[in-house]
Amino acid sequence: MKIAIIGGGASGMAAALAAAEKSENSVVLLERQARLGRKLQATGNGRCNLSNLHAAAGGYHGDQPSFWEYAISKFPPESTLDWFRGLGLFTVAEPSGRVYPYSDQANSVLDVLRFALEKPNIQVKLGAEVEKIKKTAQGFQLEFGEDTLDCQKLIVACGGLAGTKLGGTMSGYKLLRSLGHRCTRLRPTLVQLKTAWGGVVGLKGVRANCRAEILRDGTPMQSSQGELQFTEYGLSGPVIFEISRDVCQQKGDWCCRLDFLPEIGEDALFAELCRRKTTALPASELFTGILHNRLGRVLAQAAGISGQTPIAALDDAALREAVRMVKRFEVSLTEPLGMDSAQVTAGGILTNEFDNTTMESKLVPGLFACGEVLDVDGDCGGYNLQWAWSSGRLAGLSAGKETV
Ligand SMILES: Cc1cc2nc3c(=O)[nH]c(=O)nc-3n(C[C@H](O)[C@H](O)[C@H](O)COP(=O)(O)OP(=O)(O)OC[C@H]3O[C@@H](n4cnc5c(N)ncnc54)[C@H](O)[C@@H]3O)c2cc1C
């Protein structure tokens, strides 16, 4: 059977390897960029957080909330890591469940996949951007540049729109729509959040471990704890990515409440600040030894405390306000950064038009889809790549099966 796969990213490579497990299948993997897995190479800040040991328990979103379950239960993180081990990749899991290559290099993940694809029944075509799909009596005809390719089964693994500089594109959505499929509204997720608060400029580059909570019109939405990074636009870092889904996508006052000392209670912090009244230090040093210096000064200022005032001269009300700034600092949010900065696309091709036990289209027999092009997005921490491996493998195995 001749199987074509459009998209040589994470899910497309997994699909190709699965489809080629039957030596009688002939697999063609088409990638529009000059090399395979360009986005994969940039994942996890170049470290590639390729899976999460907790992925089978949840952490996925989309209009059909349980669509992801079958693919991940059939090829869960443990099996994925065994599969990668079989390809020659050593991995290591952090206590949080995040899995990385032992080499700490995303390149290692891509390399073992590239080497595995060197099989007699797999042909890789680079620089081949599929522009049109025609349904034929035998299957499909793909048009790319001046060329055409006929196949019996087709897997669309074009990825999402996020990370446009790394190859994120509308292409997969357009190709599937041309075959009758429908798409939800696309939104950026796992993305930085912008603020109108001017103070952020002075904090650019500062990192802090904190608890962050999103509020809409004062109602708590989602929260997480971890590393925050201030940027010239607003808030970034893993803790923000984790809570960025659908922020500012509806009308309302959106803000992020930050607790810069989640392990220390307000009274304990107040007692420590009172103790500092016995020193001769100015208020600009109120948080020295506790917080990043720049952050400490900005928070003291936000509490209305002048840096020149001696700490000894601050009354209880001023210190209580300083404590409030550290424990409940609110940053107004305006919007997320765009698709070019987002790691993942929320939304995609409607999953109720696909059979989640095979990844085959319910509208067009012989057509399959996998990965981010579908309306499935995962939490931060390896969940999205796990979806790409699991859904890609399921699509490849299903497409590679003989049908009567
Ligand atoms: C900066 C960044 C960091 C990330 N870090 C992580 C991480 O650490 N862990 C994690 O789990 N997830 C991470 N992600 C998300 C993850 O990379 C994606 O969810 C995953 O790669 C999706 O796999 P995919 O195969 O669906 O799409 P992709 O990996 O994007 O592959 C799709 C491929 O299809 C090709 N293509 C598209 N249209 C056509 C066409 N018409 N013809 C031919 N080829 C085409 C594209 O060029 C691309 O190579 C990150 C994303 C970004 C942008």
The ligand as an ORCA input file, in Angstrom:
! r2SCAN-3c Opt
* xyz 0 1
  C       9.388     27.240     20.603
  C       8.586     25.992     20.866
  C       8.937     25.166     21.912
  C       8.181     24.016     22.190
  N       8.582     23.195     23.200
  C       7.869     22.062     23.457
  C       8.325     21.137     24.442
  O       9.404     21.286     25.035
  N       7.532     20.041     24.699
  C       6.358     19.817     24.018
  O       5.687     18.816     24.308
  N       5.941     20.643     23.045
  C       6.676     21.738     22.741
  N       6.267     22.567     21.709
  C       5.072     22.180     20.920
  C       5.424     21.070     19.928
  O       6.617     21.400     19.249
  C       4.314     20.849     18.909
  O       3.080     20.671     19.548
  C       4.627     19.630     18.012
  O       5.824     19.836     17.299
  C       3.490     19.374     17.046
  O       3.855     18.305     16.201
  P       3.220     18.209     14.741
  O       3.871     17.076     14.057
  O       1.763     18.262     14.814
  O       3.666     19.581     14.042
  P       5.146     20.113     13.667
  O       6.159     19.512     14.565
  O       4.994     21.589     13.615
  O       5.388     19.548     12.206
  C       4.585     19.908     11.107
  C       5.478     19.867      9.871
  O       4.670     19.938      8.709
  C       5.323     20.741      7.746
  N       4.293     21.208      6.820
  C       3.256     22.033      7.069
  N       2.497     22.202      5.976
  C       3.066     21.455      4.989
  C       2.739     21.224      3.617
  N       1.665     21.792      3.032
  N       3.533     20.401      2.883
  C       4.621     19.820      3.453
  N       4.987     20.020      4.751
  C       4.210     20.819      5.518
  C       5.950     21.835      8.604
  O       7.010     22.491      7.911
  C       6.429     21.040      9.809
  O       7.740     20.577      9.676
  C       7.022     23.711     21.408
  C       6.683     24.548     20.344
  C       7.446     25.679     20.062
  C       7.058     26.561     18.899
*
